[in-house]
Structure formats: C-alpha cells, structure tokens
Amino acid sequence: GNSAYENVTALPNPANDAREIGKFLNSAGFEVIQATDLDHDEMIQVLQDFSAKAAERGPNTAAFVYYAGHGLQIDGDNYLVPVDAKINSEADVPTEAVRLVDVMATLQAVPSRIRMVVLDACRNNPFTSLKDTGRGLSIVDAPNGSIVAYSTAPGTEAFDGEGKNSPYTSAFLRLGREPNLPIEQFFKKVRVVVNDTTE
C-alpha cells in the first residue's frame, strides 16, 4: 500500500487498505508479507522476498498479491508507482515505476496452485507532465493459473474514497468472509457493491 508519495499528491487510503487486507488474509490462514510506502528498490525487494517465500511453500501454494496506490498506463503497459517516483516524461516511467508484466512474470516463475493479483491502483494519473497516458489501467491477459482483479473497469479511474478504506477494499473486506463463495462470484459481487457505493 503506497500512500506517502514524495513528488505528487499523497493518497490517504492505500496504506490503510493494505493493513486491513493483511489482517484479513492473516485471519484466513495466509502467511502475509505486508509493506507500505515503498520506494522503487523496496518494491522490487518485497516482490523478490514474496516469490522466494512462495517457492519455499511448494506447488500447492495459493499466492495472493494486493497492491493499493498510484498506477498508470503507457502505451497499454501498466505500471505500479513507488512513493519516490520522479516522473517528468514518458521516458522516465519504465525506470521510475514497476511494470505489472514484470510482477506477473515473477509470480509465474514460482510453482503455485493459483496466483491472484488485486490492483486497487486505478486512481487518477498524478503526473501532470504525462499527456499521453490512458486513463486508469489497461486490461491484461492473466497467465494460466492466475486471476487479476481491478478496482475499476480498464481505462477508467477509481476513487480513493471518503472513509478509512477505498470503496473497493471496503467491499472486498465486507464480502470476503462469505463462506463457500467461488472466487469468480466473489469478484462479481465486489464489483456490484463498488458500483452501488460509488454510483
């Protein structure tokens, strides 16, 4: 969860969102690596630590990655934005942010039963110098054995929310304890609740 951005507007909710999702996953029996307000190198390190931990657990592991914070797209490529990113032009994005396809490739390299990636990262693009970015994030083909969930439709922006958590995280936490709910139905129900909440 990245909230305390140094060079653009801070976001009030992502660090809260990550902490609440971490508590929820702990209560569900997951072993959680939780991190907030990460710079570029720390984001890479946490991803490597997570992958190593998942690899230790073997091929029957369910790997779950949740990211909240700024995200943006350039030419259809999605990027997760560290808190120290200094982006003045499109040329800065690949070195200052973390490509989603690289995150997915790292996860795919680890034998696991299922990989889930939840992106509550479709807030507005805070870098005013970037004129050619698409709105929100672009759709990505999830590799076999993977599920990628977005907090809003591709090409649109999500709200950070008025309360302690984003509308997406609030819906996720509310519905997450419903027993025996197939994962596809769960994400569809989350979408309905977010739609109703945000109109």
Buried (B, 14 or more C-beta within 10 A) or exposed (E): BBBBBEBBEBBBBBBBBBBBBBEBBEEEEBEBEBBBBBBBEBBBEBBEEBBEBBBEBEEEBEBBBBBBBBBBBBEEBBBBBBBBBEBEEBEBBEEBBBBBEBBBEBBBEBBBEEBBBBBBBBBBBBBEEBEEBBBBBBBBEBEEEBBBBBBBBBEEBBBBBEEEBBBBBBBBBEBBEEEEBEEEEBBEBBBEBBEEEBE
